[in-house]
Structures are given as C-alpha cells and as structure tokens.
Amino acid sequence: MFEKSLLGISGLIFLAYGLACFINPELPAALAGLSINSGDGFAEMGAMYGGLQFGVGVFCLVCAVIPVYTRAGLLLLLLAIGCLAAARLVSAWDADWMVGAYTWGALAFEVLVSVLAALALKR
C-alpha cells in the first residue's frame, strides 16, 4: 500500500506540474529565475519541464495501478529523482550566487521522494 501511495502521489505531482509547464513553458523559467531567449529555449522548457515531467507522472500512475510495474516505478523514482537531487545539490553548492526557495523546495521534494522510494524498495 505504501508503495502504491508513493507512486500515486508522486505521479499526480509530476503530472500536474508537467501539464502546467507544457501549457506555459515560461512558468518553470520564471520560478527558477531563468530567461527564455529563443524559440529553441521555449521548446526546451516545454519539453523538459512539461513533456518529460508529465511522462514521468503518467508512468508513476501506471506503476501504481499495475502491480507488476510497481518496482520499476519505485526504481525510477530512486534513480532519476535521486540523481536529480544529487545534481541539484552539487550545482547549488558550486553556484556563485545564493539559491532561493525554488531550489531548496525542489531539493527537499526530490530527496524526500528518492528516500521514500529507497525505503519502499527495501520492503
């Protein structure tokens, strides 16, 4: 039950944020303090923040519903989101500027999700 709940909640979060970023690629840019300077940049923000996160959300929801895929979904959360957290932490540490609430909030979410996924896989 814990595994399916983790996948379901994570899936809904990724799905909602991905959909919002797909509809408005300027949303994640504004939240993260980035600027979009070209059509390629706009497409990249829509693809990576919109399409990829939406796809991860759909996959997590499928894995929550179909028992044979549950471990695969947990492994995705552990590896992909855990690596995202590690890269964000190292990059924040190496940044020449102070990072803000967006970075700390994203990092907290990513660490929490990846730790919970590791615990769920261990069960």
N, C-alpha and C positions, 0 to 999 in steps of 0.2 A: 504493500500500500504506500509506504514512504517513497519508494522508487517511482511509482506512477504519479504521485503527487508532485514530486520534484520535477519530473519531466513535463507534467501538465502545466504547472505554474510557470516554469521556465519557458515552455513553448508559447504560452499566451503572452508573456512579456516580450519575447523576441518577435512574435507575430505582430503584436500591436506596434512596437517601435519600428519594426521593419516596414509595415504598411504606412505609418506616418512619414517615414523618411523616403519611401517610394513616391508618395503623393507630393511631398515637399522636400526635395534634397537640400534646400537651404536650412532646414531645421537642424540637422546634426552639425552643419558647418557653424551655425550661429551658437549652438550650445557649446561646441568645442573651441570656439574662438578662431575658426578657420575662415578663409575667404575663397570664394569660387571665382576664378578669373577667366574661365573659358567654358565653351560647350563641353569639352572633354572633362573638365573638372566637375561640371554639373552632372554629366552622365556617370562619372566615377562615384560621386557621392550617392546618387540614386541607386547605383548597382551594389556598392559595398555596404552602405548603411540600410538601404531599402531592400534590394533583392536578396542579398546574402542573409541578412538577419531574418527576413520573412521566411526564407527557405529553411533556416535552422529551426525556426519556430514550428513550421509545418512538420519537419522531421521529428522534433521532440514530441509533438502531439501524436503523431503516428506511432512512435515508440511507446507512448503512454497507453495507447489503446490496444496495440497488438503485442501480446506478451513475448513472442519470440524475438522482438526487436528491442525490448527494454534495456538489456545490457549494452547494446550498440548505442542507444541514445545516451545512456549514462557515460559511456566511454567518450562519446563526442563532447559532452559537457566537461568531462575531466580534462581531456587533451586540448580541445580547441579553446575553450573558455579559460582553462588553466594557463595555456601558453599566451593567450591574450592578456591575462592578468600579469604574468611574468614580464612580458614585453612592455606593458604599460608602466609597471613599477620601475623597471630599469630605465626606461625613457624619461619618466618623471624625475627620477634620481639624477639623471645626466643633464636634464634641462637647465639652460642658463636662466630661466625665468621661474618664478613661483607658479605652481599649478593651482588650479581653483577647484571649486566644488564639483564641477563636471568630472574631472579626473578622479578625485577621491571617491565620488559616488559610484562611478563606473568600476573603479578598482575594488571597492567594497562588495559590489554585486558580483563581480567576476570571481573574487576569492571565495565568497560565500557559496556560490553555485558550484565551483570546482571542488571545494572541500566536501560539500554535501554529496556530490556525485562520487567522490572517492569513498566516502563512508557507505553510501548505498551499494557500491560495487563490492565492498569488503563483506557486506552482509550475506 
